[in-house]
Amino acid sequence: MPAIPPVPPPSPPTRFRRRAWIAVALLVSAATVWAGYSFFYPDWRADRALESARKASADSDYEQAREHLRVLLQFRPKSAHGHFLMARASRQSDDLAAARHHLARAKGAGWVREDVELEEHLIEAQEIGPRGENEKALHALVLARHPAEREILEGLVKGYRNTQQSVAAMRWLAIWIARFPEDWLPHQWRAETFRMLNLPDGARTDFLRVLELRARNPDALRGLGQLELDDKRDPGAARGHFAALLEVAPDDPAGLLGMSVCLRWQGDSAGARGFLDRLLAREPGHAGGCLEYAASEADADRAVEALGWAKRAEASLPDEPEHHYRLGALFNRLGQPDSAAPHLARSDLLGEAYRKTGEWARQLLDDPSKTELRYQIGAELLRVGKDETAVAWLSSALFEKPDHKPSHLALASYYRKIGDARRAAEHERLGGSKK
């Protein structure tokens, strides 16, 4: 009888083998995905952040650019390029401490020396105003069409604006607009300067150009609304601009106040109060809001309440002719002539000073080299207590003519008044004073 062969052990069930292979495949896939993530995702994310930052910077949205650059530096913390771009965007956002920090990091990581030095010049110009050799160097770079001319123009203009040198700012704004006609920011800044110089037609044209280039821009909408109230006193047109502003920025203080003024002028007192309540809920001491509430209460013949709001407005009133005039007129209306008198006098004093200095500034737009006009503007502003702006104008006169004695003596008087004996003595010496 033949031997019976041994029976082989049973093979694993087919279902078990299939599951094992699936598990192995999943593990391999997960490892592949993880390797791809580890090696490729950081670079991809950093590149996307860099591209987004460049787009935001090109549109002058520097805070957004900084957000994207923070992502870039998360993935590339030692990137010299990333730190340099963050330094530039921080300067453009007026965060000069961050600009210096990132510029030092870029320099330490080996970024291009010429780029670093240019940013150092622009930080200085923005912080203390373009002056001396720094100003001359930046002017020369713009006139030579440096590759970074757009950034240089912006830094120059911002420096002039920061130090109240509106005429100098206007010259370089005109160059910026001529070379980069699709940039919205120089139109916005020129519109604001036109408005400050009491040239409403120029301001309106530039604000409208901003809206063509960047629809629903809040600064342009705010400026146009205020122009319609101040210049044309047209609440209907102003209301349209303020309504559009509040769609973009629902809690904008100027928008809330502007809508309230428009509605009160149009006879909708309840609607006006609604916007005022929203404003004062956010900023209880807002002088314009308190003043408008006082006017609303006076319209309703609630004199006691109106007087209370007027006193609240007085506590934080901006030192400008329109605010003093409105408050003075309101105090008179409420039978408070003693309270009205100093505000009306201050309104007259500032109004006359602004009328004269505005006319001199408009003459300077045609011929910026007129040193005497710069001195007259500075001296007049010193007379009415607008010291910071006055010093900027007197300093600009000395830039045009360093030995201009009246400007030195005016500055000596100012520094003597604030107790800066060293500067006072230096300007007295340069002005030829025997003190």
ROMAR-363766 format. One record per residue (C-alpha): x, y, z; residue in three letters; residue number from 1. Coordinates in steps of 0.5 Angstrom, whole numbers. Example, Ala and Ser with C-alpha at 12.3 -4.5 7.8 and 13.67 -1.06 7.14 Angstrom:
2
R, 25, -9, 16, ALA, 1
R, 27, -2, 14, SER, 2
//
This chain:
435
R, 0, 0, 0, MET, 1
R, 3, 7, -2, PRO, 2
R, 5, 12, 3, ALA, 3
R, 0, 18, 4, ILE, 4
R, 4, 24, 2, PRO, 5
R, 4, 29, 8, PRO, 6
R, -2, 35, 8, VAL, 7
R, 1, 42, 7, PRO, 8
R, -1, 47, 12, PRO, 9
R, -7, 51, 10, PRO, 10
R, -5, 58, 6, SER, 11
R, -7, 64, 9, PRO, 12
R, -14, 67, 7, PRO, 13
R, -14, 71, 1, THR, 14
R, -18, 76, 5, ARG, 15
R, -12, 77, 10, PHE, 16
R, -7, 77, 5, ARG, 17
R, -11, 83, 1, ARG, 18
R, -11, 87, 8, ARG, 19
R, -4, 86, 9, ALA, 20
R, -2, 89, 2, TRP, 21
R, -7, 95, 3, ILE, 22
R, -4, 96, 10, ALA, 23
R, 3, 96, 6, VAL, 24
R, 1, 101, 1, ALA, 25
R, -2, 106, 5, LEU, 26
R, 4, 106, 9, LEU, 27
R, 8, 107, 3, VAL, 28
R, 3, 113, 1, SER, 29
R, 3, 116, 7, ALA, 30
R, 11, 116, 8, ALA, 31
R, 11, 119, 1, THR, 32
R, 6, 124, 2, VAL, 33
R, 10, 126, 9, TRP, 34
R, 17, 126, 5, ALA, 35
R, 13, 131, 0, GLY, 36
R, 11, 135, 5, TYR, 37
R, 17, 136, 9, SER, 38
R, 21, 137, 3, PHE, 39
R, 17, 141, -2, PHE, 40
R, 11, 144, 2, TYR, 41
R, 15, 149, 6, PRO, 42
R, 19, 152, -1, ASP, 43
R, 12, 152, -4, TRP, 44
R, 9, 156, 1, ARG, 45
R, 15, 161, 2, ALA, 46
R, 14, 162, -6, ASP, 47
R, 7, 164, -5, ARG, 48
R, 8, 168, 1, ALA, 49
R, 13, 172, -3, LEU, 50
R, 9, 173, -9, GLU, 51
R, 3, 175, -5, SER, 52
R, 8, 180, -1, ALA, 53
R, 10, 183, -8, ARG, 54
R, 3, 184, -11, LYS, 55
R, 1, 187, -4, ALA, 56
R, 7, 192, -4, SER, 57
R, 6, 194, -12, ALA, 58
R, -1, 196, -9, ASP, 59
R, 2, 200, -4, SER, 60
R, -2, 195, 1, ASP, 61
R, 4, 195, 6, TYR, 62
R, 1, 192, 12, GLU, 63
R, -2, 186, 8, GLN, 64
R, 5, 185, 5, ALA, 65
R, 8, 185, 12, ARG, 66
R, 3, 179, 13, GLU, 67
R, 5, 175, 7, HIS, 68
R, 13, 177, 9, LEU, 69
R, 12, 174, 16, ARG, 70
R, 9, 167, 13, VAL, 71
R, 15, 167, 8, LEU, 72
R, 20, 168, 14, LEU, 73
R, 17, 163, 18, GLN, 74
R, 19, 158, 13, PHE, 75
R, 25, 161, 11, ARG, 76
R, 28, 165, 18, PRO, 77
R, 35, 166, 15, LYS, 78
R, 33, 169, 8, SER, 79
R, 37, 175, 7, ALA, 80
R, 32, 177, 2, HIS, 81
R, 26, 176, 6, GLY, 82
R, 29, 180, 12, HIS, 83
R, 30, 186, 7, PHE, 84
R, 23, 186, 4, LEU, 85
R, 20, 186, 11, MET, 86
R, 25, 192, 13, ALA, 87
R, 22, 196, 7, ARG, 88
R, 15, 194, 8, ALA, 89
R, 16, 196, 15, SER, 90
R, 19, 203, 14, ARG, 91
R, 13, 204, 9, GLN, 92
R, 8, 202, 14, SER, 93
R, 12, 207, 19, ASP, 94
R, 14, 202, 24, ASP, 95
R, 22, 204, 24, LEU, 96
R, 24, 200, 29, ALA, 97
R, 22, 194, 26, ALA, 98
R, 25, 196, 19, ALA, 99
R, 32, 197, 23, ARG, 100
R, 31, 190, 26, HIS, 101
R, 30, 187, 19, HIS, 102
R, 35, 191, 16, LEU, 103
R, 40, 189, 21, ALA, 104
R, 38, 182, 20, ARG, 105
R, 39, 182, 12, ALA, 106
R, 45, 186, 13, LYS, 107
R, 48, 180, 17, GLY, 108
R, 45, 175, 12, ALA, 109
R, 49, 178, 7, GLY, 110
R, 44, 182, 3, TRP, 111
R, 46, 187, -3, VAL, 112
R, 50, 193, 1, ARG, 113
R, 48, 198, -4, GLU, 114
R, 40, 196, -2, ASP, 115
R, 42, 196, 5, VAL, 116
R, 45, 203, 5, GLU, 117
R, 39, 206, 1, LEU, 118
R, 34, 203, 6, GLU, 119
R, 38, 207, 11, GLU, 120
R, 38, 213, 8, HIS, 121
R, 30, 212, 7, LEU, 122
R, 29, 211, 14, ILE, 123
R, 33, 217, 16, GLU, 124
R, 29, 221, 11, ALA, 125
R, 22, 219, 14, GLN, 126
R, 24, 220, 21, GLU, 127
R, 27, 227, 21, ILE, 128
R, 25, 229, 14, GLY, 129
R, 30, 229, 8, PRO, 130
R, 36, 234, 9, ARG, 131
R, 43, 235, 8, GLY, 132
R, 47, 230, 4, GLU, 133
R, 42, 225, 5, ASN, 134
R, 37, 229, 2, GLU, 135
R, 41, 231, -4, LYS, 136
R, 43, 224, -5, ALA, 137
R, 36, 221, -5, LEU, 138
R, 34, 227, -10, HIS, 139
R, 40, 225, -15, ALA, 140
R, 38, 218, -15, LEU, 141
R, 31, 219, -17, VAL, 142
R, 33, 224, -22, LEU, 143
R, 38, 218, -25, ALA, 144
R, 32, 214, -25, ARG, 145
R, 35, 209, -20, HIS, 146
R, 32, 202, -21, PRO, 147
R, 28, 203, -14, ALA, 148
R, 26, 210, -16, GLU, 149
R, 19, 209, -14, ARG, 150
R, 21, 207, -7, GLU, 151
R, 25, 213, -6, ILE, 152
R, 20, 217, -9, LEU, 153
R, 15, 215, -4, GLU, 154
R, 20, 215, 2, GLY, 155
R, 22, 222, 0, LEU, 156
R, 15, 225, 0, VAL, 157
R, 13, 221, 6, LYS, 158
R, 19, 225, 10, GLY, 159
R, 17, 231, 7, TYR, 160
R, 10, 230, 9, ARG, 161
R, 12, 228, 16, ASN, 162
R, 16, 234, 17, THR, 163
R, 10, 239, 15, GLN, 164
R, 14, 241, 8, GLN, 165
R, 8, 241, 4, SER, 166
R, 11, 245, -2, VAL, 167
R, 17, 240, -3, ALA, 168
R, 12, 234, -2, ALA, 169
R, 8, 237, -8, MET, 170
R, 14, 237, -13, ARG, 171
R, 16, 230, -12, TRP, 172
R, 9, 228, -12, LEU, 173
R, 8, 231, -19, ALA, 174
R, 15, 227, -21, ILE, 175
R, 12, 220, -18, TRP, 176
R, 5, 221, -22, ILE, 177
R, 8, 223, -28, ALA, 178
R, 13, 217, -28, ARG, 179
R, 8, 212, -25, PHE, 180
R, 1, 214, -27, PRO, 181
R, -3, 208, -25, GLU, 182
R, 0, 209, -18, ASP, 183
R, -6, 211, -13, TRP, 184
R, -2, 213, -7, LEU, 185
R, 1, 219, -10, PRO, 186
R, -6, 222, -12, HIS, 187
R, -9, 221, -5, GLN, 188
R, -3, 224, -2, TRP, 189
R, -3, 230, -7, ARG, 190
R, -11, 231, -6, ALA, 191
R, -10, 231, 2, GLU, 192
R, -4, 237, 1, THR, 193
R, -9, 241, -4, PHE, 194
R, -14, 240, 1, ARG, 195
R, -9, 243, 7, MET, 196
R, -7, 249, 2, LEU, 197
R, -15, 250, 1, ASN, 198
R, -15, 248, -6, LEU, 199
R, -21, 244, -7, PRO, 200
R, -22, 243, -14, ASP, 201
R, -15, 240, -14, GLY, 202
R, -16, 236, -8, ALA, 203
R, -23, 233, -11, ARG, 204
R, -20, 231, -18, THR, 205
R, -14, 227, -15, ASP, 206
R, -19, 224, -10, PHE, 207
R, -23, 222, -16, LEU, 208
R, -17, 219, -19, ARG, 209
R, -16, 215, -13, VAL, 210
R, -23, 212, -14, LEU, 211
R, -21, 210, -21, GLU, 212
R, -15, 207, -19, LEU, 213
R, -17, 203, -13, ARG, 214
R, -25, 203, -12, ALA, 215
R, -28, 204, -6, ARG, 216
R, -22, 207, -3, ASN, 217
R, -24, 209, 4, PRO, 218
R, -19, 215, 5, ASP, 219
R, -21, 218, -2, ALA, 220
R, -29, 217, 0, LEU, 221
R, -27, 220, 7, ARG, 222
R, -24, 226, 3, GLY, 223
R, -29, 227, -2, LEU, 224
R, -35, 227, 3, GLY, 225
R, -31, 232, 7, GLN, 226
R, -30, 236, 1, LEU, 227
R, -37, 236, 0, GLU, 228
R, -39, 239, 7, LEU, 229
R, -34, 244, 7, ASP, 230
R, -33, 247, 0, ASP, 231
R, -40, 246, -3, LYS, 232
R, -44, 245, 3, ARG, 233
R, -48, 239, -1, ASP, 234
R, -50, 234, 4, PRO, 235
R, -53, 230, -1, GLY, 236
R, -47, 229, -5, ALA, 237
R, -43, 228, 2, ALA, 238
R, -48, 223, 4, ARG, 239
R, -47, 218, -2, GLY, 240
R, -39, 218, 0, HIS, 241
R, -40, 217, 7, PHE, 242
R, -45, 212, 6, ALA, 243
R, -40, 208, 1, ALA, 244
R, -34, 209, 6, LEU, 245
R, -39, 206, 12, LEU, 246
R, -40, 200, 7, GLU, 247
R, -32, 199, 7, VAL, 248
R, -31, 201, 14, ALA, 249
R, -37, 201, 18, PRO, 250
R, -34, 204, 24, ASP, 251
R, -30, 209, 21, ASP, 252
R, -31, 215, 26, PRO, 253
R, -31, 220, 20, ALA, 254
R, -36, 216, 16, GLY, 255
R, -41, 216, 22, LEU, 256
R, -40, 223, 24, LEU, 257
R, -41, 225, 17, GLY, 258
R, -47, 221, 16, MET, 259
R, -50, 225, 22, SER, 260
R, -48, 232, 20, VAL, 261
R, -51, 230, 13, CYS, 262
R, -58, 227, 16, LEU, 263
R, -58, 233, 21, ARG, 264
R, -58, 238, 15, TRP, 265
R, -63, 234, 11, GLN, 266
R, -68, 234, 17, GLY, 267
R, -67, 227, 20, ASP, 268
R, -65, 228, 27, SER, 269
R, -67, 221, 29, ALA, 270
R, -62, 218, 24, GLY, 271
R, -57, 223, 25, ALA, 272
R, -57, 221, 33, ARG, 273
R, -57, 214, 31, GLY, 274
R, -50, 215, 27, PHE, 275
R, -48, 219, 33, LEU, 276
R, -49, 214, 38, ASP, 277
R, -45, 209, 34, ARG, 278
R, -39, 214, 34, LEU, 279
R, -40, 216, 42, LEU, 280
R, -41, 208, 44, ALA, 281
R, -34, 207, 41, ARG, 282
R, -30, 214, 42, GLU, 283
R, -34, 217, 48, PRO, 284
R, -30, 223, 48, GLY, 285
R, -30, 225, 41, HIS, 286
R, -30, 232, 40, ALA, 287
R, -33, 233, 34, GLY, 288
R, -39, 228, 36, GLY, 289
R, -40, 231, 42, CYS, 290
R, -40, 238, 38, LEU, 291
R, -45, 235, 34, GLU, 292
R, -49, 232, 39, TYR, 293
R, -49, 239, 42, ALA, 294
R, -52, 242, 36, ALA, 295
R, -57, 237, 35, SER, 296
R, -60, 238, 43, GLU, 297
R, -60, 246, 41, ALA, 298
R, -64, 244, 35, ASP, 299
R, -69, 241, 40, ALA, 300
R, -69, 247, 45, ASP, 301
R, -66, 242, 50, ARG, 302
R, -61, 248, 52, ALA, 303
R, -58, 244, 59, VAL, 304
R, -57, 238, 55, GLU, 305
R, -54, 242, 49, ALA, 306
R, -49, 246, 54, LEU, 307
R, -47, 239, 57, GLY, 308
R, -45, 236, 51, TRP, 309
R, -41, 243, 49, ALA, 310
R, -37, 243, 55, LYS, 311
R, -35, 235, 53, ARG, 312
R, -33, 238, 46, ALA, 313
R, -29, 243, 49, GLU, 314
R, -25, 239, 53, ALA, 315
R, -22, 235, 47, SER, 316
R, -23, 240, 42, LEU, 317
R, -18, 240, 36, PRO, 318
R, -14, 247, 35, ASP, 319
R, -17, 249, 28, GLU, 320
R, -21, 255, 26, PRO, 321
R, -28, 251, 24, GLU, 322
R, -28, 247, 31, HIS, 323
R, -27, 254, 35, HIS, 324
R, -32, 257, 31, TYR, 325
R, -38, 252, 31, ARG, 326
R, -37, 251, 39, LEU, 327
R, -37, 259, 40, GLY, 328
R, -43, 260, 36, ALA, 329
R, -46, 254, 40, LEU, 330
R, -44, 258, 46, PHE, 331
R, -47, 264, 44, ASN, 332
R, -54, 261, 42, ARG, 333
R, -54, 258, 49, LEU, 334
R, -53, 264, 52, GLY, 335
R, -46, 263, 54, GLN, 336
R, -42, 269, 51, PRO, 337
R, -36, 269, 56, ASP, 338
R, -35, 262, 54, SER, 339
R, -36, 263, 46, ALA, 340
R, -31, 269, 46, ALA, 341
R, -25, 266, 47, PRO, 342
R, -27, 260, 41, HIS, 343
R, -29, 266, 36, LEU, 344
R, -23, 270, 38, ALA, 345
R, -18, 263, 36, ARG, 346
R, -22, 262, 30, SER, 347
R, -21, 269, 27, ASP, 348
R, -14, 268, 29, LEU, 349
R, -13, 262, 26, LEU, 350
R, -17, 263, 20, GLY, 351
R, -13, 269, 18, GLU, 352
R, -6, 266, 19, ALA, 353
R, -9, 260, 15, TYR, 354
R, -11, 265, 10, ARG, 355
R, -5, 268, 9, LYS, 356
R, 0, 262, 10, THR, 357
R, -4, 258, 5, GLY, 358
R, -4, 264, 0, GLU, 359
R, 4, 264, 1, TRP, 360
R, 4, 257, 0, ALA, 361
R, 1, 257, -7, ARG, 362
R, 6, 262, -9, GLN, 363
R, 11, 257, -7, LEU, 364
R, 8, 252, -11, LEU, 365
R, 10, 256, -17, ASP, 366
R, 17, 258, -15, ASP, 367
R, 19, 254, -9, PRO, 368
R, 26, 258, -9, SER, 369
R, 23, 264, -5, LYS, 370
R, 26, 263, 2, THR, 371
R, 22, 269, 4, GLU, 372
R, 16, 266, 3, LEU, 373
R, 18, 260, 7, ARG, 374
R, 20, 265, 13, TYR, 375
R, 14, 268, 13, GLN, 376
R, 10, 262, 13, ILE, 377
R, 14, 260, 19, GLY, 378
R, 14, 266, 23, ALA, 379
R, 6, 267, 22, GLU, 380
R, 5, 260, 25, LEU, 381
R, 10, 261, 30, LEU, 382
R, 5, 267, 32, ARG, 383
R, -1, 263, 33, VAL, 384
R, 2, 257, 36, GLY, 385
R, 3, 252, 31, LYS, 386
R, 10, 251, 33, ASP, 387
R, 11, 244, 30, GLU, 388
R, 9, 246, 23, THR, 389
R, 13, 253, 24, ALA, 390
R, 19, 250, 25, VAL, 391
R, 19, 245, 19, ALA, 392
R, 18, 251, 15, TRP, 393
R, 23, 255, 18, LEU, 394
R, 28, 249, 17, SER, 395
R, 26, 249, 10, SER, 396
R, 28, 256, 9, ALA, 397
R, 35, 255, 12, LEU, 398
R, 36, 249, 7, PHE, 399
R, 34, 254, 1, GLU, 400
R, 39, 259, 4, LYS, 401
R, 43, 257, 10, PRO, 402
R, 45, 264, 12, ASP, 403
R, 38, 267, 12, HIS, 404
R, 38, 271, 19, LYS, 405
R, 31, 272, 20, PRO, 406
R, 29, 265, 20, SER, 407
R, 35, 263, 25, HIS, 408
R, 33, 269, 29, LEU, 409
R, 25, 266, 29, ALA, 410
R, 28, 259, 31, LEU, 411
R, 32, 262, 36, ALA, 412
R, 26, 265, 39, SER, 413
R, 22, 259, 39, TYR, 414
R, 28, 255, 42, TYR, 415
R, 29, 260, 48, ARG, 416
R, 21, 259, 49, LYS, 417
R, 22, 252, 50, ILE, 418
R, 28, 252, 54, GLY, 419
R, 33, 249, 49, ASP, 420
R, 39, 254, 51, ALA, 421
R, 44, 251, 46, ARG, 422
R, 40, 251, 40, ARG, 423
R, 37, 258, 41, ALA, 424
R, 44, 260, 42, ALA, 425
R, 47, 257, 36, GLU, 426
R, 41, 260, 32, HIS, 427
R, 42, 267, 35, GLU, 428
R, 50, 267, 33, ARG, 429
R, 48, 265, 26, LEU, 430
R, 42, 270, 26, GLY, 431
R, 47, 275, 28, GLY, 432
R, 44, 277, 35, SER, 433
R, 48, 280, 40, LYS, 434
R, 45, 276, 46, LYS, 435
//
